[in-house]
């Protein structure tokens, strides 16, 4: 195990941190981290797992092996440099720096300074700005500089390819794949386990869960949407891992036990239900699903802030653990809520 540094997305740092901790729990059954800044988090992980963490994640941008630390001073301060097997084995490098937050340092000057630090500590290395063997990624923060070999970086093109507008069946309320993937991770279900989506819609969550190797039960009430969901699942190449059922989430035709739930229930203008009836729908659906979960399982739901109080689902046998507001547009804020099924 190594001490690694993860860069979180700036879109939703608190949600990103929760996702990272969930991924660590999935891999190692523990989720302890050390927060360096709101976007930089120190973790204990195998270096070979850095790619797995970033690939699984939606809001984890990249991971480095932290080798260089320097406090903030006018002269860049006293620098601490640790040994690195990666840099010892490499022949060339280049420093790439990013500024995080409101910091006044010149990025190019910091890159040149850190390049000199690397050359002095690892004199066998040559600078190669066009095609370096190792990228030394540096973060400029209000607390100082941290830098080291880049182990893995998020490729957002794979998620962009599954955006709702790219799918053969579209609906304006469809969840973006990035948020859907994050919600699946937040369930903390181990690879190969069963995840249920009782409000499957166009298939955003089932697609991401299947892409990560889970077995999925997807329930959708409206037949025409269920047909569209199946079309999207086939298009994505994941239909064989998803059991799609046209049925009622309030009375799901399911047997057995499952390990987690990730779902985006109906909300706002997409449903004609009154506030009273939508609350009844939520209570009936989540009460039914909770009965099918193993004790301690997690339920992750995107609750519409304008219509439902997240605490409502505690009446369905769930304990609210976390809530993270995500603004969709001016008229809608979803709250990504994490619940635990009570024994």
C-alpha positions as CSV (number, residue, x, y, z in Angstrom):
1,X,0.0,0.0,0.0
2,X,1.2,3.5,-0.9
3,X,0.2,7.0,0.1
4,X,-1.3,8.5,-3.0
5,X,-2.9,11.9,-3.7
6,X,-6.2,12.2,-5.5
7,X,-7.6,15.3,-7.3
8,X,-11.3,15.6,-7.0
9,X,-13.6,17.4,-9.4
10,X,-14.3,21.0,-8.6
11,X,-18.0,20.6,-9.7
12,X,-19.1,19.0,-6.4
13,X,-16.1,18.4,-4.1
14,X,-18.2,17.0,-1.2
15,X,-20.0,14.5,-3.4
16,X,-16.6,13.6,-5.0
17,X,-15.1,12.9,-1.6
18,X,-18.0,10.7,-0.7
19,X,-17.6,8.8,-4.0
20,X,-13.8,8.4,-3.5
21,X,-14.4,7.0,0.0
22,X,-17.0,4.6,-1.3
23,X,-14.6,3.3,-4.0
24,X,-12.0,2.7,-1.3
25,X,-14.5,0.9,0.7
26,X,-15.4,-1.3,-2.3
27,X,-11.8,-2.1,-2.9
28,X,-10.4,-2.4,0.6
29,X,-13.4,-2.4,3.0
30,X,-12.2,0.8,4.6
31,X,-12.7,4.5,3.7
32,X,-10.2,6.5,5.7
33,X,-8.7,9.5,3.9
34,X,-6.8,12.6,4.9
35,X,-8.1,15.8,3.4
36,X,-5.3,18.1,2.2
37,X,-7.6,20.7,0.6
38,X,-11.2,20.6,-0.5
39,X,-10.0,19.0,-3.8
40,X,-6.9,17.1,-2.8
41,X,-7.2,14.0,-0.7
42,X,-4.5,11.7,0.6
43,X,-5.4,8.0,0.4
44,X,-3.8,4.6,1.2
45,X,-4.0,2.4,-1.9
46,X,-2.0,0.1,-4.1
47,X,-0.3,2.1,-6.9
48,X,-1.6,-0.5,-9.4
49,X,-5.2,0.3,-8.2
50,X,-4.9,4.0,-9.2
51,X,-6.3,3.3,-12.6
52,X,-9.1,1.2,-11.2
53,X,-10.1,4.0,-8.8
54,X,-10.2,6.7,-11.5
55,X,-11.9,4.5,-14.1
56,X,-14.6,3.5,-11.6
57,X,-15.1,7.1,-10.5
58,X,-17.0,9.9,-12.0
59,X,-15.7,12.8,-9.9
60,X,-12.2,11.6,-9.2
61,X,-10.1,13.4,-11.8
62,X,-6.6,11.9,-11.3
63,X,-4.2,10.3,-8.9
64,X,-0.5,10.9,-8.4
65,X,2.3,9.5,-6.2
66,X,3.1,12.6,-4.0
67,X,6.9,13.0,-4.1
68,X,7.4,16.7,-3.7
69,X,6.0,19.0,-1.0
70,X,6.7,22.7,-0.5
71,X,5.0,25.3,1.7
72,X,3.9,28.6,0.4
73,X,6.5,31.4,0.6
74,X,7.8,34.1,-1.6
75,X,10.8,31.9,-2.6
76,X,8.6,28.7,-2.8
77,X,9.9,27.6,0.5
78,X,11.8,24.6,1.8
79,X,11.1,21.6,-0.4
80,X,10.7,18.0,0.8
81,X,11.5,15.4,-1.8
82,X,10.8,11.7,-1.3
83,X,12.3,8.8,-3.2
84,X,10.2,7.4,-6.1
85,X,10.6,4.0,-7.8
86,X,8.8,5.5,-10.8
87,X,11.2,8.4,-11.2
88,X,14.2,6.2,-10.5
89,X,13.2,3.9,-13.4
90,X,12.3,6.6,-15.9
91,X,14.6,8.4,-18.4
92,X,12.7,11.6,-19.1
93,X,10.0,13.8,-17.5
94,X,8.0,17.0,-17.8
95,X,6.3,19.0,-15.1
96,X,2.7,20.0,-15.6
97,X,1.1,22.3,-13.0
98,X,-2.4,23.4,-12.3
99,X,-3.6,26.1,-9.9
100,X,-6.4,25.1,-7.5
101,X,-8.4,28.0,-6.0
102,X,-7.5,31.6,-5.8
103,X,-3.7,31.5,-5.8
104,X,-1.4,34.0,-7.4
105,X,1.6,31.9,-8.5
106,X,2.7,31.9,-12.1
107,X,2.1,28.4,-13.4
108,X,5.0,28.4,-15.8
109,X,7.5,29.7,-13.2
110,X,6.4,26.9,-10.8
111,X,6.8,24.3,-13.5
112,X,10.4,25.5,-14.1
113,X,11.2,25.6,-10.4
114,X,9.8,22.1,-9.8
115,X,11.7,20.9,-12.9
116,X,14.9,22.0,-11.3
117,X,14.0,20.3,-8.0
118,X,13.4,17.0,-9.9
119,X,16.6,17.3,-11.8
120,X,18.6,17.9,-8.6
121,X,17.1,14.9,-6.8
122,X,17.0,12.6,-9.8
123,X,20.0,13.7,-11.9
124,X,19.6,10.8,-14.4
125,X,16.4,12.3,-15.7
126,X,16.2,14.4,-18.8
127,X,13.5,17.0,-19.5
128,X,11.3,16.1,-22.5
129,X,8.4,18.5,-22.8
130,X,6.9,17.0,-25.9
131,X,6.8,13.2,-25.1
132,X,8.0,12.6,-21.5
133,X,8.2,9.1,-20.1
134,X,6.8,10.4,-16.8
135,X,4.5,13.4,-16.2
136,X,5.2,15.0,-12.9
137,X,1.8,16.5,-12.1
138,X,1.9,19.5,-9.7
139,X,-0.9,21.2,-7.8
140,X,-0.5,24.8,-6.7
141,X,-2.7,25.5,-3.7
142,X,-3.1,28.1,-0.9
143,X,-1.4,25.5,1.4
144,X,1.6,24.9,-0.8
145,X,2.7,22.8,-3.7
146,X,2.4,19.0,-4.1
147,X,3.7,17.1,-7.0
148,X,4.6,13.6,-8.2
149,X,4.4,11.1,-11.0
150,X,0.9,11.0,-12.6
151,X,-0.5,7.5,-12.1
152,X,-4.0,7.8,-13.7
153,X,-6.2,10.4,-15.2
154,X,-10.0,10.5,-15.9
155,X,-11.1,10.0,-19.6
156,X,-14.4,11.8,-19.8
157,X,-14.9,10.9,-23.4
158,X,-16.2,7.4,-22.3
159,X,-18.9,9.1,-20.2
160,X,-19.6,11.7,-22.9
161,X,-20.3,9.0,-25.4
162,X,-23.3,7.8,-23.2
163,X,-24.9,11.3,-22.7
164,X,-28.6,11.2,-23.2
165,X,-28.4,13.1,-26.5
166,X,-26.2,10.3,-27.9
167,X,-28.7,7.5,-27.1
168,X,-31.3,6.2,-29.6
169,X,-34.1,6.7,-27.0
170,X,-34.2,10.2,-25.3
171,X,-36.2,11.8,-22.6
172,X,-35.6,15.3,-21.1
173,X,-35.5,14.0,-17.5
174,X,-32.7,11.5,-18.2
175,X,-29.8,11.4,-15.7
176,X,-26.3,12.3,-17.0
177,X,-24.0,9.3,-17.0
178,X,-21.5,11.0,-14.7
179,X,-24.0,11.5,-11.9
180,X,-25.5,8.0,-12.5
181,X,-22.0,6.4,-12.2
182,X,-21.3,8.3,-9.0
183,X,-24.6,7.1,-7.5
184,X,-23.7,3.5,-8.3
185,X,-20.4,3.9,-6.5
186,X,-22.1,5.4,-3.5
187,X,-24.1,2.1,-3.0
188,X,-20.7,0.5,-2.0
189,X,-21.8,-2.8,-3.5
190,X,-18.9,-5.1,-4.1
191,X,-18.2,-6.1,-7.8
192,X,-20.5,-8.8,-9.0
193,X,-23.3,-7.9,-6.6
194,X,-26.9,-7.0,-7.4
195,X,-28.1,-3.4,-7.8
196,X,-31.8,-2.5,-8.1
197,X,-33.1,0.6,-9.9
198,X,-36.9,0.8,-9.2
199,X,-37.3,3.9,-11.4
200,X,-35.2,2.9,-14.4
201,X,-36.5,5.5,-16.9
202,X,-34.2,5.6,-20.0
203,X,-31.6,3.4,-18.3
204,X,-28.9,5.9,-17.2
205,X,-28.2,4.1,-13.9
206,X,-28.5,0.5,-15.2
207,X,-26.1,1.3,-18.0
208,X,-23.4,2.6,-15.7
209,X,-23.9,-0.2,-13.1
210,X,-23.7,-2.8,-15.9
211,X,-20.6,-1.1,-17.3
212,X,-18.9,-1.5,-13.9
213,X,-19.7,-5.2,-13.8
214,X,-22.8,-5.3,-11.6
215,X,-25.9,-7.4,-12.1
216,X,-28.8,-5.1,-12.4
217,X,-32.6,-5.3,-11.8
218,X,-34.3,-2.3,-13.6
219,X,-38.0,-1.7,-13.0
220,X,-40.0,0.8,-15.1
221,X,-43.7,1.3,-14.9
222,X,-44.5,2.9,-18.3
223,X,-44.2,0.3,-21.1
224,X,-43.1,2.8,-23.8
225,X,-40.3,4.0,-21.6
226,X,-39.3,0.4,-20.8
227,X,-39.1,-0.3,-24.5
228,X,-36.9,2.8,-24.9
229,X,-34.7,1.7,-21.9
230,X,-34.2,-1.7,-23.5
231,X,-33.2,0.0,-26.8
232,X,-30.6,2.1,-24.9
233,X,-29.2,-0.9,-23.1
234,X,-28.8,-2.8,-26.3
235,X,-27.1,0.3,-27.9
236,X,-24.7,0.5,-24.9
237,X,-23.8,-3.2,-25.2
238,X,-25.0,-4.0,-21.6
239,X,-28.4,-5.5,-22.1
240,X,-27.1,-9.0,-21.1
241,X,-26.3,-7.8,-17.6
242,X,-29.6,-6.0,-16.9
243,X,-32.9,-7.7,-16.1
244,X,-35.5,-5.2,-17.2
245,X,-39.0,-5.5,-15.8
246,X,-42.1,-3.5,-16.7
247,X,-43.7,-3.2,-13.3
248,X,-44.7,-1.0,-10.4
249,X,-41.9,0.2,-8.1
250,X,-44.5,0.4,-5.3
251,X,-45.2,-3.3,-5.7
252,X,-42.1,-4.7,-7.5
253,X,-42.4,-8.3,-8.7
254,X,-39.1,-9.3,-7.1
255,X,-37.9,-12.1,-4.9
256,X,-34.7,-12.7,-3.0
257,X,-32.3,-10.2,-1.5
258,X,-30.2,-7.5,-3.1
259,X,-27.1,-5.5,-2.0
260,X,-28.0,-1.9,-3.0
261,X,-30.3,0.5,-4.7
262,X,-29.4,3.5,-7.0
263,X,-32.3,5.3,-8.5
264,X,-33.7,8.6,-9.9
265,X,-37.3,8.8,-8.8
266,X,-39.9,10.9,-10.8
267,X,-39.9,14.6,-10.0
268,X,-41.2,18.0,-11.0
269,X,-42.7,18.5,-14.4
270,X,-42.0,15.0,-15.6
271,X,-44.9,13.7,-13.5
272,X,-48.5,14.8,-13.1
273,X,-48.8,13.5,-9.5
274,X,-49.7,15.9,-6.8
275,X,-47.3,16.5,-3.9
276,X,-49.4,14.3,-1.7
277,X,-49.5,11.5,-4.2
278,X,-45.8,11.7,-5.0
279,X,-44.9,11.4,-1.3
280,X,-47.2,8.3,-1.1
281,X,-45.4,6.9,-4.2
282,X,-42.0,7.4,-2.6
283,X,-43.0,5.9,0.7
284,X,-44.7,2.8,-0.9
285,X,-41.8,2.2,-3.4
286,X,-39.0,2.6,-0.9
287,X,-40.8,0.6,1.8
288,X,-41.2,-2.3,-0.7
289,X,-37.6,-2.1,-1.9
290,X,-36.2,-1.9,1.6
291,X,-37.8,-5.3,2.5
292,X,-35.6,-6.9,-0.3
293,X,-32.3,-5.5,0.9
294,X,-29.7,-7.1,3.1
295,X,-29.3,-5.3,6.4
296,X,-26.9,-2.4,6.2
297,X,-27.3,-2.1,2.4
298,X,-27.3,1.4,0.9
299,X,-30.0,3.2,-1.0
300,X,-28.8,6.1,-3.1
301,X,-31.6,8.3,-4.6
302,X,-31.7,11.6,-6.4
303,X,-34.5,13.4,-4.5
304,X,-36.1,16.5,-6.1
305,X,-35.5,19.2,-3.5
306,X,-38.6,21.2,-4.6
307,X,-41.0,18.3,-3.8
308,X,-39.6,15.8,-1.3
309,X,-37.9,16.2,2.1
310,X,-35.1,13.6,2.2
311,X,-36.0,12.7,5.7
312,X,-39.4,11.4,4.4
313,X,-37.7,8.1,3.4
314,X,-36.8,7.4,7.0
315,X,-40.4,6.4,7.4
316,X,-39.7,3.6,4.9
317,X,-37.1,2.0,7.2
318,X,-34.1,3.9,5.9
319,X,-31.5,6.0,7.8
320,X,-30.3,9.1,6.1
321,X,-26.5,9.2,6.1
322,X,-25.6,12.0,3.7
323,X,-27.2,14.5,1.3
324,X,-25.5,16.4,-1.5
325,X,-27.4,19.1,-3.5
326,X,-26.7,19.1,-7.2
327,X,-28.2,21.9,-9.3
328,X,-29.6,20.6,-12.6
329,X,-31.0,23.9,-13.9
330,X,-32.7,27.0,-12.4
331,X,-35.9,25.2,-11.8
332,X,-34.5,21.9,-10.4
333,X,-32.1,20.9,-7.7
334,X,-31.6,17.2,-7.0
335,X,-30.3,16.1,-3.7
336,X,-28.2,12.9,-3.9
337,X,-29.2,11.2,-0.7
338,X,-27.4,8.2,0.8
339,X,-29.5,6.0,3.1
340,X,-28.8,2.8,5.0
341,X,-31.3,0.0,5.4
342,X,-32.0,-0.5,9.1
343,X,-31.7,-4.1,10.4
